[in-house]
Amino acid sequence: IPGVSADGENTLYVDASNCPNAGSGTSSDPYCSISDAVMASSSGDIIDVANGTYVVTSPIEISHPLTVNGAQDGISALQRTAGDSSESVIDLRGANGRFFITSGNVSVSGFELHGDEFTRCGIYVAGGSNDLSNIEISDNLIHGMAMKTDAIRATSWGILTDAVENGQILHTIDGLHIHGNHIYDIGGFNDSIGLGISIHEVVSSEVDGGALIENNRFSNIHDGRWAGAAGF
């Protein structure tokens, strides 16, 4: 069975070196796929992802409270270099994959997320009709996202939190903490517009609630060209 931490949560393990075996999630037989570990996990579990490269072709959806730690969890991305062998690399190139968070009480930390012109964002937080709280995104290298959908929708993101659909506010986000990330080389392909972080509908009744964004680095975020109905 997966390991049990001191405070009772199950720990599931993922290691690319165990591929092509599917694995069972134990430390001696880790999962090959992060998505398999997420689907097998329960609320409050911890997933430890070893260094290596993980090719992701569809979103990794996190729909219940969960902690997902890459090999560099706890080490600020501002002190690291992409492509190092010590990284847990989420290779999103060639596909519109991402971490897709639809639950509160979620942490994603210690990864390198590498996208390209087929990738719209690295981490997407969207709760549908749910109110989300206590989400931590930390110590990640996020780079390369540059998808251009069409002449008007030309935006790509490092991190996107979204509460609005078709002009309607569907939920609120509170207790969002984004820190220690390096977000760079976003947008730029075929005039696509890049945004490092885009925050929609972060609402709190508490003075110290809402979102805390600190100690991140942004570089090479491309303005691109805004297109509209009149061709501007």
Secondary structure, DSSP 8 states (H G I E B T S, - for coil): --EE-TTS-EEEEE-GGGTTS---SSSSS-BS-HHHHHHH--TTEEEEE-SEEEE-SS-EEE-SSEEEE-TTTTS-GGG--TT-TTSEEEE-TTS---EEE-SSSEEEESEEEE--TT--EEEEEE-TTS-EEEEEEES-EEE------SSS--EEEEEEEE-EETTEE---EEEEEEES-EEEEES-GGG-EEEEEEE--B--SSTT-SEEEES-EEEEE-------TT--
